[in-house]
Every structure is written in structure tokens, then in C-alpha cells.
């Protein structure tokens, strides 16, 4: 048995701390310098943190290098900014034509406001047969985009209040278009995030008090996470000055890092309290032991999270890359705070972390008797409990086979949002497909052929006259109105057909086509991202555990909770079950960005718990060489941490599902369900059962593999 398992390094066996133990002790010896560094970091970056919601962008949802993005760039350069991110101001009088009453004055005022903003390009007044409805009661004033998509969202935010305020005498003014959609969404999302945070922080503190049994100890994870979040928020504002960063980067980072930071702090604080409670222990010794065991698990978990999220960078879309980058940045700050600031605080507070303890709390309890009994039950009846958990997970995962995805529709906005009101008015006045008008850019010699192809296609309701570019580019633009709503799957068939039938040098674009191109890119990238995440996760576990079998099983079982979470997501968001309970309008599909992005997040969280459990199991295996003690001891020592951390994560994620627009609800529900299933069924049932069934073979490692892998141990004597 000892020939197949790597032994603990002599330095650690003799009581000398390892690298992380030395880091923890070193931090306490240079307490003043470390404290001043963190104060400078948090205060220096915190100055910029309040601007995060206003400086970060809301666009970037595009497939870089796609045909539709090329059309947008050509439209902005050669056609007065008449691109997908232009602003459309809908002026509507339900009672009479706009040529009567206050209509002309309102249209003139709208034009004046738009012309006063130098970020806008050409202002196109309502045109009969194109942007003026047949009954004359609805008109669209087009404000060309003079800046990029991110800045146009800011333009929309700056102007929409003033434009809506021009409504008078029965005439309604509602700006709409993709830039307004993201502006309205960001506004609704910010409000939802603030509400969710107001709920999640007290709930989180309550769970932590129950988990730690003491108010001071429970407050440490929140303070630690807050320091990391403030620093990451300020960093994102500074990075945005160089590279556009999506506001979603901060939204995801806040939620994800709050949950992850609490996980890390739970593990570190619990281990320190247990080490310090032993007779004869010293503060420095407890810090060294904590960092060499729990700190090592935290570092490995953090690396796994970063690697999982880095795979999302393969998706060639600015929004995805900035979201993944934002979360990774926040994880780096939280990880740094966990490994440097938290040991310092623990060393300074020492026994005072047990202040304001609950009557039944036992601060030194690290091996939970309750979870030890649970581990023994799993050891005695592995098939019964393992089969039960497996049946539940498979049953919940079955609906994933019929999961459908598409890019978000107008339904992600509240009913009273300006972009949605304007969208509905345009649809009623100009036809079902009018909000998803297809832009066709072609050489002027191909216009006749293009008009013929567009006019003959069954998916096109109307074709507007070609508009030549005012410069000498030799290009012209056609606009075609589809017969279906922009979110209808039939639009994709129409676009594919047109691209096949039109001449090769004719390009198709528009906001709806950009969404289709992004979905196509996501469909292509998702399998690649999933494969890379799984492979890298396995490699990291293998390096840490030196055991191929359990590393493979720890990676594979993560797919069960992920599949089950998306199965539940199909029932809720695609089928609409429970829509009234959490307050949303079903789109009939799941947002297309959810599978690739949420998979990476779910896998990162799942591996977090996997590392906690298996690191503890390996520590017990290294000490005893007994498979039973490795499994039961791991559950006894890490079960309570996983249970409490899972409870915190579920609470945080579900609070984000209770308020705001649809995408945050999808995020909260999918991640909440995934954590619920992963923490309580996979990590506390299936993975221990896997250890039980594998026995000593779980830790077997061929000699050639041990020679090429670094010598890593989780034991500390």
C-alpha cells in the first residue's frame, strides 16, 4: 500500500511548516506591513469602486469576426451610423395622425434633442413607406450611431429620460433599439442587484452564525469578501479605461466572489479554531497548520476556479471575455485576502474570534460527530444511499435532452421599460418582424440581384428601397423586414437561406442577425469550452491528489449536478413552470449564453467542494493508510464546512433569482439548484460512496506517474 501512495515530505512530518505555512507565519511576523498594504489596496482601489455601475459598459454581445459585426461597422462608417446600435425614437399618437395636433412639435423636439448630442451621427426624420406607418400615427426618428456600441448604451442612458419627457398632448415618445434595450436592462439589473444584496447579506450572516456558533467568527468571511470585492470593483473601473468591461462582469463577480470567499474563509477559520483549541498549541503553530492543510486546499480550489473560467475566454465575444475576466479578477483578490489577510486577522484576534458565541457552540470542534455518523452510514450502506442520490440526479437531468436556447428577447425587460414599449408599438404599426429588420450591404452592381432574392424569399415581408452610400465606397444598403418576430427560430432559417442565395460579396446584418451569429458562435464554442474545463479540472485534481481514479471520478460526478441544474432550468424557464412564483415571463427557451458560461461557473463551484472533501480524505489516507478512515474522516472533518458553505451559496444565488429581469433569475436559479444538488447529493453522498466502493484503489498511483508529478501532501504533523 505504501508503494502506491506518495509519502509526506520529511520537513512537514517533522513539524516544520511547508510553503503556505511559512507564508502564514511570515504574514503574522510582518503584520504592520501587510496590514498597511491591504489598507492601501482597498482604499486606493475603493475610491473608484462607487463608479463601477456607471463606468462599465452594457454591450459587447457580439461574435467578433462575424458577418453581422462587419455590416455594423460598414453601416457606421458609410451610412451615417444607420447601424444595429443606432437609436430609434418611436413617436406615437393612438388617436390621430402625427401631422395633426401636437404631433409635428413633438417630432421637431425629438429631432432637436438628438441633434444636440455630438455622439450621434446622421438624424433621419420619419420617411413615408419606411419609418412612417401607413395610418400616420407612428413614426420613427433614427439617430445614427457615431460611437461604438458601449458608448451608445451610455448615450441611450443619457437621453432616454429627456426624450420620454417630450411626450405631450396624447403623443407618446419611447426610444428603443438595441442600445436602449441594454440601457433599460442595466438599469433594471442594477435595481435588482441592490435588492438582492440587501436580502443576501443578512441571510448569509445568519447562516454563518449558525455554522460558526459565534458572531465574531461569522463576520470574518463577510469582511474578507468585502475587501476583495471593493478591490476588484475599483480594478474593473481602471481596466475599463483601457479595454471595455461589461457591467455583467461586476454583477457576476459580486455574486460569485461573495459565495466563494465565504467558502474559503469557512474552511480556514474552522481549521484554525480546531488547531488552536488543542492543548499546548501556539498561535504561530496553529497558523502554520491551518495554511499547510486548509490553505493548500483553498489555493488548489482557487486555481481550479481560475482555470475553469479561463476556458470561457475561448468564446470570441467581448461580453463573455470581460465577464470571465471580471470574475477571475475578483477571485484573485479574494484568494489573496484569504491567504494573507485572513491569517493575519486570525493571529491578532486569536481566542477573541469566539466572542459572542451561541450557548451550544463548541469552538474547537473540527471533527463533527454528526457528520462522522453520516460518513459511517454511507460506509455501511453505500449502494442504498448512492443509488438514491443517483436516481434523483438522473431524473432531474432527463429534461435537459429537450433544452432549447436562443439569444434574449425583448421579454427580458419589464413591461414599462421604454425599449419594450417602443418595440411593441413598432411591431404593431409596421409588422411582426419590423423590430428585427435585416440590413443588407452590397456593392451597387449587386443591388438588383439582391432585391430580387429578398423579394422572392418567403421569410421577407417587405424590402425598402436601396440607399447608396454618400461617399465613394460603391456600397448600398437594403433593409428587409422579416415576417416573424426577431426571437422566432424561423428567422434563423430565413437568414441562412438568404446567405446561401445572395451573391458572396453581399453581407447580412442588423441587431437580430447579430444575435443569431452570436448564438451560432456559442453553439460552436460550448463543446470546446466544456471539454477543456473537464480536462483541466482532471489534471489539477491529479496533480494535487496523485491518484488517477479518484481524480477522474471527482471530475465526472460534477457533470451530474450540472445536467440536473439545466434539466430544472428547462422546466422553469423554457416550459414556464413556476414563472408566477418568481415573477418572470417565459421566452420559450433558455438564454443561449447560459450553457457555456454557467457550466464553467458550476464546475468551478463543484470542484471547490471536491477539493475540500478529497483534500481532507487524502490527509487522512496519508496519516493512516486506511480507506475507511480516509472516507469517514473526510466527511467528519469537511462535511460541516461543505454543508454550511453550500447553504450560504444557495441562499446567495436564490436571492438573486427573486428580483429583477430574467437573466439574473436564470443565473440565480441555475446556480442555486446546481449548488444545492452538488453540495448535498454529490459531495456528501456520491463522492464519499465512490471512495467507499473504490477502497484503497482510489489512492493507487503508478510509479511512473509519481515520478513526474510534484510531491504534494495535505498532512501536517
Buried (B, 14 or more C-beta within 10 A) or exposed (E): EEEBBBEBBEEBBEEBBBEBBBBBBBBBEEBEEBBEEBEEBBEEBBEBBEBBBEBBBBBBBBBBEBBBBBBBBBBBBBBBBBBBBBBBBBBBBEEBBBEEBBBEEBBEBBBEBBEEBEBBBBBBBBEEEBBBBEEBBBBBBBBBBBBBBBBBBBBBBEBBEBBBEBBBEBBBBBBBBBBBBBBBBBBBBBBBBEBBBEBBBEBBBBBBBEBBBBBBBBBBBBBBBBBBBBBBBBBBBEBBEEEBBBBBBBBBBBBBBBBBBBBBBBBBBBBBBBBBBEEEBEBBBBBBBBBBBBBBBBBBBBBBBBBBBBBBBBBBBBBBBBBBBBBBBBBBBBBBBBBBBBBBBBBEBEEEBBEBBEEEBBBEBBBBEEBBEBBBBBBEBBEEBBEBBBEBBEEBBEBBEEBEBBBBBBBBBBEEBBBBBBBBBBBBBBBBBBBBBBBBBBBEEBBEBBBEBBEEBEBBBBBBEBBBBEEEBEBBBBBBBBBBBBBBEBBBEBBBBBBEBBEEEBBBBBBBBBBBBBBBBBEEBBEEBBEBBBEBBBBBBBBBBBBBBBBEBBBEBBBBBBBBBBBBBBBBBBBBEBBEEBEBBBBBBBBBBBBBBBBBBBBBBBBBBBBBBBBBBBBBBBBEBBBBBBBBBBBBBBBBBBBBBBBBBBBBBBBBBBBBBBBBBBBBBBBBBBBBBBBBBBBBBBBBBBBBBBEBEBBBBEEEBBEEBEEBBBBBE
